[in-house]
Amino acid sequence: MREVIIIGGGISGLTCGWHLADAGYKVTILEKEQILGGLARSFFIKGKMLPLTYRHVLFPDKVTQRYIKKFGLLNQLHWVRSNQVFWHENRAYLLSKPQHILSFKPLNLKSKIRLLNLGLYVWFKKDWDDLKGIDCNEWLNRMVGKKTTELLFQNLMDIKFNMPLSCVNAAWLGKRLHQSIRNIDRYGYIKSGWQELINRMAEEIIKKGGRIFNNFEVTKIVSNHNIEGISSDGKSNSVSGDIIVSTVPPPVFNDILNLPNKSNLLLENIRYKLIISFVCGSVNDISRYYSSIILNPHLIFGGFFNHSVLFPSITRNGEYIYYFFTYLEERDPIFQYDNETIKDIYLSDIKKLFPNFDINWYRIFKIRFSQPIFTHNYNNPPIQLTDDIYLSGVYRQFPKPRTMDAAFFSGFETAQCIINKYGKN
């Protein structure tokens, strides 16, 4: 029986672990945090389990839906329809339907028609390989013109990456627009919470003979088969196996990889954006839409999600739950501020749009590796890094957007690669 050590207990790691355990492999998952799930993990507040960041399944996310069904939660999957709203000069606009675009006052008629044509183009296009290596600014200026590119897409890029469109791969943006348009404003949520799905996956892995260690921080891979780390009691421990699968972000894996053949050079250029997730409860109903993007004015947050629209029964006590998000550069000083200071900054900017807004409670989560940056010269790392070290994660699913769908698929893909090489045990 081959032993597989999986570093990281997020969606990719659990998916990979479940498939390998199902194929007869002895699986050990090492997770740094106390709670499994990675970016999809949850926290407990006032009798509710809520995700750390905004979390939903889109209608085209068929891979995610298959795993929800596989683990017996399809009857818990609740769907809502909600338009995405864009704020421009303190006014909210809808842009998801042709009539919305035609009513979008900041653009003239010619620009609106070109934007509609872009929508048709990304709706029908399936293969995005021809746009790999092309920067977004060049592509969008050609498709919709300079004004629309700057007003909509550069603002969106500032929110998501705080970098010029010319640095971002057109294949990634096109694929993301395709997914968004195909979704037709449908969002899904598991009524018992995403943590229920994560816990069921973990339980099934254990039932199949696997082991899961929470609070185990991997500090070094000393050879292809040996891992050193620090466990929850603060003591050093080591784990060994025949195969190692890393599902952690490449910058993290690079720090613990200690191999003489310099295989980690393949991962050195992959960069990430940080995110601050400001979650709060409020009696103020500030939007009847699930998703809101702030084009201007520029605020500390790029947008917000009204979680109560996605999951209406959670407001039964009259409290609405909001997720305000900010993507940051690695050295942005805001990331170092204490939570009370961050809270005051957020509230000050929220009140610029909604003067009477106030909160009952709040939580702030600072996530260092939230979003891989798909630059125009981005290339996916291989699944197999060395003979016995494999990779899995959304960072190697370019040009797919960073979603649970990409995470589930990557975990399956890596497990299948191992099974194809070594067979079932």
MARMAR-48308 format. One record per residue (C-alpha): residue in three letters; x, z negated, y. Coordinates in steps of 0.02 Angstrom, whole numbers, padded with zeros to 5 digits, always signed. Example, Ala and Ser with C-alpha at 12.3 -4.5 7.8 and 13.67 -1.06 7.14 Angstrom:
2
ALA+00615-00390-00225/SER+00684-00357-00053/
This chain:
425
MET+00000+00000+00000/ARG+00078+00057+00164/GLU+00075-00071+00306/VAL+00031-00011+00481/ILE+00065-00114+00638/ILE-00045-00063+00785/ILE+00008-00122+00958/GLY-00147-00144+01066/GLY-00325-00194+01022/GLY-00419-00077+01137/ILE-00537+00063+01086/SER-00397+00178+01024/GLY-00312+00040+00925/LEU-00471-00023+00843/THR-00528+00153+00800/CYS-00360+00198+00725/GLY-00356+00032+00632/TRP-00532+00054+00561/HIS-00497+00228+00493/LEU-00331+00175+00416/ALA-00405+00018+00339/ASP-00547+00124+00270/ALA-00416+00238+00191/GLY-00334+00090+00104/TYR-00191+00050+00223/LYS-00145-00129+00262/VAL-00176-00142+00450/THR-00113-00272+00574/ILE-00169-00261+00756/LEU-00071-00353+00891/GLU-00166-00384+01053/LYS-00090-00465+01207/GLU-00254-00529+01280/GLN-00368-00664+01212/ILE-00514-00543+01202/LEU-00508-00375+01113/GLY-00559-00212+01196/GLY-00422-00166+01319/LEU-00501-00092+01475/ALA-00669-00101+01386/ARG-00664-00290+01359/SER-00790-00406+01439/PHE-00800-00574+01525/PHE-00933-00710+01518/ILE-01030-00761+01673/LYS-01196-00853+01693/GLY-01251-00820+01514/LYS-01203-00635+01519/MET-01060-00533+01444/LEU-01007-00404+01573/PRO-00870-00273+01563/LEU-00716-00298+01672/THR-00741-00129+01756/TYR-00888-00011+01770/ARG-00924+00051+01595/HIS-01049+00180+01530/VAL-01068+00321+01406/LEU-01110+00495+01467/PHE-01234+00606+01376/PRO-01100+00734+01324/ASP-00994+00592+01248/LYS-01043+00632+01069/VAL-00889+00550+00993/THR-00932+00382+01072/GLN-01112+00399+01015/ARG-01056+00431+00836/TYR-00956+00269+00833/ILE-01101+00173+00912/LYS-01209+00239+00769/LYS-01074+00206+00638/PHE-01069+00022+00685/GLY-01258+00000+00687/LEU-01292-00006+00874/LEU-01378+00160+00907/ASN-01546+00071+00929/GLN-01461-00035+01064/LEU-01406+00117+01166/HIS-01513+00123+01323/TRP-01517+00280+01430/VAL-01559+00293+01614/ARG-01566+00439+01735/SER-01487+00407+01904/ASN-01415+00524+02034/GLN-01241+00495+02103/VAL-01245+00467+02290/PHE-01108+00513+02415/TRP-01092+00417+02579/HIS-01036+00518+02730/GLU-01036+00441+02904/ASN-01149+00298+02847/ARG-01278+00415+02771/ALA-01312+00437+02585/TYR-01321+00613+02510/LEU-01364+00674+02336/LEU-01262+00820+02270/SER-01308+00836+02087/LYS-01439+00973+02104/PRO-01440+01141+02197/GLN-01572+01080+02321/HIS-01463+00930+02360/ILE-01313+01040+02400/LEU-01419+01152+02511/SER-01473+00996+02608/PHE-01296+00930+02631/LYS-01279+00937+02821/PRO-01088+00923+02837/LEU-01068+01098+02759/ASN-01126+01266+02826/LEU-01228+01388+02720/LYS-01079+01491+02662/SER-00987+01334+02603/LYS-01143+01272+02513/ILE-01160+01437+02419/ARG-00976+01431+02366/LEU-01001+01252+02307/LEU-01152+01307+02204/ASN-01047+01447+02128/LEU-00914+01319+02080/GLY-01049+01218+01993/LEU-01103+01369+01891/TYR-00922+01409+01849/VAL-00880+01236+01782/TRP-01048+01224+01690/PHE-01012+01376+01582/LYS-00822+01364+01565/LYS-00763+01285+01403/ASP-00577+01322+01389/TRP-00471+01251+01530/ASP-00298+01300+01467/ASP-00282+01440+01595/LEU-00285+01310+01735/LYS-00147+01202+01664/GLY+00002+01201+01782/ILE-00106+01254+01931/ASP-00126+01128+02070/CYS-00301+01077+02123/ASN-00278+01117+02305/GLU-00235+01299+02269/TRP-00379+01318+02146/LEU-00512+01234+02253/ASN-00464+01324+02413/ARG-00488+01486+02317/MET-00655+01429+02243/VAL-00742+01337+02386/GLY-00634+01353+02542/LYS-00529+01233+02643/LYS-00669+01133+02727/THR-00761+01088+02567/THR-00596+01053+02479/GLU-00546+00928+02613/LEU-00718+00850+02642/LEU-00764+00823+02460/PHE-00620+00844+02341/GLN-00473+00778+02442/ASN-00577+00626+02487/LEU-00617+00602+02303/MET-00433+00620+02260/ASP-00388+00491+02392/ILE-00512+00371+02311/LYS-00450+00402+02135/PHE-00264+00433+02156/ASN-00218+00417+02341/MET-00116+00576+02327/PRO-00128+00759+02382/LEU-00234+00878+02279/SER-00081+00989+02259/CYS-00004+00858+02144/VAL-00151+00854+02024/ASN-00184+00972+01879/ALA-00331+01090+01904/ALA-00370+01089+01717/TRP-00404+00902+01723/LEU-00517+00912+01876/GLY-00610+01062+01807/LYS-00641+00974+01642/ARG-00699+00819+01735/LEU-00821+00920+01841/HIS-00884+01008+01684/GLN-00920+00841+01601/SER-01005+00771+01757/ILE-01119+00922+01781/ARG-01163+00930+01596/ASN-01211+00747+01600/ILE-01359+00786+01714/ASP-01361+00610+01786/ARG-01386+00522+01619/TYR-01294+00359+01584/GLY-01298+00251+01429/TYR-01265+00067+01400/ILE-01272-00045+01246/LYS-01403-00177+01284/SER-01309-00312+01188/GLY-01150-00264+01284/TRP-00993-00164+01245/GLN-00909-00318+01175/GLU-01034-00314+01032/LEU-00969-00142+00979/ILE-00788-00201+00994/ASN-00823-00358+00892/ARG-00909-00260+00755/MET-00761-00141+00741/ALA-00644-00290+00726/GLU-00753-00372+00594/GLU-00754-00214+00489/ILE-00565-00200+00497/ILE-00548-00380+00436/LYS-00674-00349+00297/LYS-00565-00206+00238/GLY-00414-00321+00225/GLY-00343-00297+00400/ARG-00272-00431+00514/ILE-00296-00450+00702/PHE-00187-00564+00809/ASN-00248-00599+00985/ASN-00132-00677+01115/PHE+00017-00589+01035/GLU+00128-00504+01164/VAL+00250-00379+01089/THR+00419-00396+01174/LYS+00531-00280+01075/ILE+00532-00151+00936/VAL+00700-00187+00855/SER+00690-00046+00728/ASN+00564+00079+00663/HIS+00487-00058+00557/ASN+00513-00224+00648/ILE+00424-00296+00800/GLU+00463-00454+00897/GLY+00338-00544+01005/ILE+00271-00705+01077/SER+00115-00781+01001/SER-00019-00890+01081/ASP+00079-01050+01051/GLY+00226-00982+01151/LYS+00336-00964+00997/SER+00434-00808+00952/ASN+00371-00714+00800/SER+00412-00554+00709/VAL+00304-00432+00614/SER+00360-00290+00502/GLY+00274-00139+00430/ASP+00303+00037+00365/ILE+00221+00124+00514/ILE+00201+00075+00697/VAL+00062+00142+00808/SER+00072+00110+00996/THR-00091+00118+01095/VAL-00022+00031+01250/PRO+00018+00128+01411/PRO+00185+00223+01401/PRO+00269+00118+01539/VAL+00234-00038+01434/PHE+00290+00044+01273/ASN+00448+00108+01357/ASP+00497-00070+01400/ILE+00484-00132+01221/LEU+00553+00022+01135/ASN+00734-00003+01084/LEU+00784+00146+00980/PRO+00956+00229+00981/ASN+00890+00407+00978/LYS+00808+00391+01150/SER+00639+00454+01089/ASN+00560+00356+01231/LEU+00624+00485+01356/LEU+00464+00581+01316/LEU+00364+00441+01397/GLU+00466+00403+01551/ASN+00376+00517+01673/ILE+00197+00459+01637/ARG+00133+00361+01786/TYR-00024+00258+01812/LYS-00138+00201+01952/LEU-00182+00018+01973/ILE-00361-00037+01998/ILE-00445-00187+02076/SER-00618-00217+02004/PHE-00723-00328+02118/VAL-00876-00385+02020/CYS-01009-00487+02106/GLY-01188-00547+02094/SER-01302-00532+02245/VAL-01486-00547+02290/ASN-01465-00393+02401/ASP-01527-00228+02330/ILE-01412-00107+02423/SER-01438+00050+02318/ARG-01566+00114+02194/TYR-01431+00230+02123/TYR-01307+00182+01988/SER-01154+00268+02062/SER-01104+00277+02246/ILE-00948+00364+02314/ILE-00887+00329+02492/LEU-00819+00490+02568/ASN-00802+00412+02740/PRO-00774+00299+02827/HIS-00622+00247+02726/LEU-00650+00071+02661/ILE-00551-00044+02548/PHE-00658+00017+02403/GLY-00687+00197+02354/GLY-00862+00168+02290/PHE-00972+00052+02192/PHE-01086+00045+02040/ASN-01252-00046+02036/HIS-01243-00113+01857/SER-01424-00170+01870/VAL-01484+00012+01877/LEU-01395+00045+01713/PHE-01463-00113+01632/PRO-01624-00163+01726/SER-01668-00316+01621/ILE-01509-00402+01682/THR-01594-00425+01853/ARG-01735-00530+01783/ASN-01676-00679+01887/GLY-01678-00576+02047/GLU-01489-00549+02050/TYR-01406-00379+02060/ILE-01233-00349+01988/TYR-01111-00233+02077/TYR-00940-00161+02035/PHE-00835-00112+02186/PHE-00674-00023+02140/THR-00508+00019+02223/TYR-00370+00126+02147/LEU-00197+00082+02214/GLU-00016+00134+02213/GLU+00101+00027+02108/ARG+00181-00058+02260/ASP+00023-00079+02363/PRO+00031-00253+02441/ILE-00156-00282+02418/PHE-00127-00297+02231/GLN-00021-00451+02265/TYR-00149-00540+02375/ASP-00237-00694+02308/ASN-00418-00675+02254/GLU-00492-00766+02403/THR-00405-00647+02524/ILE-00460-00495+02424/LYS-00639-00560+02421/ASP-00641-00579+02611/ILE-00572-00402+02635/TYR-00704-00329+02518/LEU-00848-00423+02599/SER-00792-00369+02772/ASP-00795-00186+02721/ILE-00956-00198+02621/LYS-01042-00266+02775/LYS-00989-00112+02873/LEU-01115-00017+02766/PHE-01234-00160+02725/PRO-01227-00292+02864/ASN-01336-00420+02774/PHE-01244-00414+02608/ASP-01193-00579+02531/ILE-01139-00637+02358/ASN-01186-00777+02238/TRP-01025-00763+02136/TYR-00879-00645+02112/ARG-00738-00603+01992/ILE-00583-00501+02031/PHE-00486-00408+01897/LYS-00318-00329+01935/ILE-00276-00197+01806/ARG-00101-00124+01817/PHE-00124+00024+01699/SER-00298+00092+01727/GLN-00281+00280+01752/PRO-00145+00400+01695/ILE-00102+00524+01832/PHE-00124+00701+01767/THR-00007+00796+01882/HIS-00003+00986+01878/ASN+00150+00985+01763/TYR+00079+00852+01644/ASN+00106+00875+01457/ASN+00032+00770+01318/PRO+00160+00670+01219/PRO+00159+00705+01032/ILE+00061+00597+00911/GLN+00218+00567+00808/LEU+00362+00500+00914/THR+00483+00467+00769/ASP+00468+00471+00580/ASP+00369+00309+00577/ILE+00312+00279+00757/TYR+00149+00356+00817/LEU+00056+00360+00982/SER-00127+00346+01029/GLY-00221+00329+01193/VAL-00312+00424+01329/TYR-00146+00472+01410/ARG-00119+00597+01271/GLN-00291+00677+01283/PHE-00258+00785+01437/PRO-00358+00873+01509/LYS-00499+00760+01450/PRO-00551+00629+01579/ARG-00509+00447+01546/THR-00666+00393+01452/MET-00711+00295+01296/ASP-00742+00465+01215/ALA-00559+00511+01238/ALA-00504+00339+01175/PHE-00611+00348+01018/PHE-00553+00525+00981/SER-00370+00482+01007/GLY-00380+00334+00886/PHE-00462+00444+00755/GLU-00337+00585+00784/THR-00186+00471+00759/ALA-00259+00391+00603/GLN-00296+00563+00531/CYS-00118+00620+00566/ILE-00050+00472+00467/ILE-00174+00498+00325/ASN-00131+00683+00317/LYS+00054+00640+00301/TYR+00046+00495+00178/GLY-00125+00516+00097/LYS-00252+00382+00059/ASN-00192+00222-00024/
